[in-house]
């Protein structure tokens, strides 16, 4: 029978609490056989709960500290980076159309202006601004679609790395 890990953990925590209560009851019985076991069980249970609360607070504080070190930017910067990515992709779609004459020169110029305006936004992280500048330069100056897509893919990775809860595990794994 395969019991889920969280169920096993809950059973282990309950058993640990009962053991601490039983040890308290035993210690209380040694002090006074009439009221000692009840008081000892209560003291053991309270100590177990206090111990769990302290460990929970310490673990929460540690996780918050680790995530604060790992996050690349805040929510506003993440949203701006996402909008920048959309603007660059729209400009790329205007430059490399599927049909000749599918996008007018005026629309292409307006998409270019919007993409450059978002790329120059000051609150963006430096790595996103650099990747955006490289992507816009590649779109402007290159006729090679594969090269442009590779550079835009780099921008996409930088924008994704800007998410507050993004953790880069290794070269091939992300969360």
C-alpha positions as CSV (number, residue, x, y, z in Angstrom):
1,X,0.0,0.0,0.0
2,X,1.4,3.4,-1.0
3,X,0.5,6.0,1.6
4,X,1.0,9.7,0.4
5,X,3.9,11.5,2.0
6,X,1.8,14.3,3.5
7,X,-0.4,11.7,5.2
8,X,2.6,10.0,6.7
9,X,4.0,13.3,7.9
10,X,0.7,14.2,9.6
11,X,0.5,10.8,11.3
12,X,4.1,11.3,12.5
13,X,3.4,14.7,13.9
14,X,0.3,13.4,15.8
15,X,2.3,10.5,17.2
16,X,5.0,12.9,18.3
17,X,2.5,15.1,20.1
18,X,0.9,12.1,21.8
19,X,4.3,10.8,22.9
20,X,5.2,14.2,24.4
21,X,1.8,14.2,26.2
22,X,2.3,10.7,27.4
23,X,5.8,11.6,28.7
24,X,4.3,14.6,30.4
25,X,1.6,12.4,32.0
26,X,4.2,10.0,33.2
27,X,6.3,12.7,34.7
28,X,3.2,14.2,36.3
29,X,2.2,10.8,37.8
30,X,5.6,10.6,39.5
31,X,4.9,14.0,41.1
32,X,1.3,13.3,42.2
33,X,-0.7,10.2,41.1
34,X,-4.1,12.0,41.4
35,X,-3.8,15.2,39.4
36,X,-0.3,14.8,38.0
37,X,-1.0,12.8,34.8
38,X,-3.7,15.2,33.6
39,X,-1.5,18.2,34.3
40,X,1.6,16.5,32.8
41,X,-0.3,15.6,29.7
42,X,-1.5,19.2,29.3
43,X,2.0,20.5,29.9
44,X,3.5,18.0,27.4
45,X,0.9,19.0,24.8
46,X,1.5,22.7,25.3
47,X,5.2,22.2,25.0
48,X,4.7,20.2,21.8
49,X,2.6,23.0,20.3
50,X,5.1,25.7,21.4
51,X,7.9,23.7,19.9
52,X,6.0,23.3,16.6
53,X,5.2,27.0,16.6
54,X,8.8,28.0,17.0
55,X,10.0,25.6,14.3
56,X,7.2,26.8,12.0
57,X,8.2,30.5,12.5
58,X,11.9,29.7,12.0
59,X,11.2,27.8,8.8
60,X,8.9,30.4,7.5
61,X,11.4,33.1,8.2
62,X,14.2,31.1,6.5
63,X,12.0,30.4,3.4
64,X,11.1,34.1,3.1
65,X,14.8,35.0,3.4
66,X,15.8,32.6,0.7
67,X,13.0,33.7,-1.7
68,X,13.8,37.3,-1.2
69,X,17.4,36.6,-2.2
70,X,16.3,34.6,-5.2
71,X,13.7,36.9,-6.7
72,X,14.9,39.2,-9.5
73,X,12.4,42.0,-9.2
74,X,9.1,43.1,-7.8
75,X,5.6,42.8,-9.1
76,X,5.6,46.1,-10.9
77,X,8.9,45.3,-12.7
78,X,7.6,41.9,-13.6
79,X,4.4,43.4,-15.2
80,X,6.5,45.9,-17.1
81,X,8.9,43.2,-18.3
82,X,6.0,41.2,-19.5
83,X,4.5,44.1,-21.4
84,X,7.9,44.8,-22.9
85,X,8.1,41.2,-24.1
86,X,4.7,41.6,-25.7
87,X,5.7,44.8,-27.4
88,X,8.9,43.3,-28.8
89,X,7.0,40.2,-30.0
90,X,4.5,42.5,-31.8
91,X,7.3,44.4,-33.4
92,X,9.0,41.2,-34.5
93,X,5.7,40.0,-36.0
94,X,5.4,43.3,-37.9
95,X,8.9,43.0,-39.3
96,X,8.8,39.3,-40.2
97,X,5.3,39.0,-41.6
98,X,3.9,35.8,-43.1
99,X,2.5,37.7,-46.1
100,X,4.3,40.5,-48.0
101,X,2.6,43.7,-47.3
102,X,0.7,42.3,-44.3
103,X,1.7,45.2,-42.1
104,X,1.9,48.8,-43.2
105,X,5.0,50.8,-42.7
106,X,3.1,53.2,-40.4
107,X,2.0,50.3,-38.1
108,X,5.5,48.8,-38.1
109,X,6.9,52.2,-37.1
110,X,4.4,52.6,-34.3
111,X,5.1,49.1,-33.0
112,X,8.8,49.9,-33.1
113,X,8.3,53.1,-31.1
114,X,6.2,51.3,-28.5
115,X,8.8,48.5,-28.1
116,X,11.7,51.0,-27.7
117,X,9.7,53.1,-25.2
118,X,9.1,50.0,-23.0
119,X,12.7,48.9,-23.4
120,X,13.9,52.3,-22.0
121,X,11.7,52.1,-18.9
122,X,14.0,52.8,-15.9
123,X,12.5,50.5,-13.3
124,X,13.2,47.4,-15.4
125,X,16.1,45.2,-14.2
126,X,19.4,45.8,-16.1
127,X,19.5,42.3,-17.5
128,X,16.0,42.7,-19.0
129,X,16.9,46.1,-20.6
130,X,20.1,44.7,-22.1
131,X,18.3,41.7,-23.5
132,X,15.6,43.9,-24.9
133,X,18.2,46.2,-26.5
134,X,19.8,43.2,-28.1
135,X,16.5,41.8,-29.3
136,X,15.5,45.2,-30.8
137,X,18.9,45.6,-32.5
138,X,18.6,42.1,-34.0
139,X,15.1,42.8,-35.3
140,X,16.2,46.1,-36.8
141,X,19.3,44.9,-38.4
142,X,19.1,41.3,-39.2
143,X,17.3,39.4,-42.0
144,X,18.0,36.1,-40.4
145,X,14.8,34.9,-38.7
146,X,16.5,32.2,-36.7
147,X,19.0,34.6,-35.2
148,X,16.2,37.0,-34.3
149,X,14.2,34.3,-32.7
150,X,17.2,33.1,-30.7
151,X,17.8,36.7,-29.4
152,X,14.1,37.1,-28.6
153,X,14.2,33.7,-26.8
154,X,17.0,35.1,-24.6
155,X,14.8,38.1,-23.8
156,X,12.0,35.7,-22.9
157,X,14.3,33.9,-20.5
158,X,15.3,37.1,-18.8
159,X,11.7,38.3,-18.5
160,X,10.8,34.9,-17.0
161,X,13.7,35.2,-14.5
162,X,12.3,38.5,-13.4
163,X,9.3,36.8,-11.8
164,X,9.3,37.0,-8.0
165,X,8.7,33.3,-7.5
166,X,11.0,32.1,-10.2
167,X,13.8,29.8,-9.1
168,X,16.6,28.7,-11.5
169,X,17.6,25.3,-10.4
170,X,20.2,24.3,-13.0
171,X,20.9,24.8,-16.7
172,X,18.0,22.6,-17.8
173,X,15.6,22.9,-14.9
174,X,13.4,25.8,-13.9
175,X,10.4,26.2,-11.7
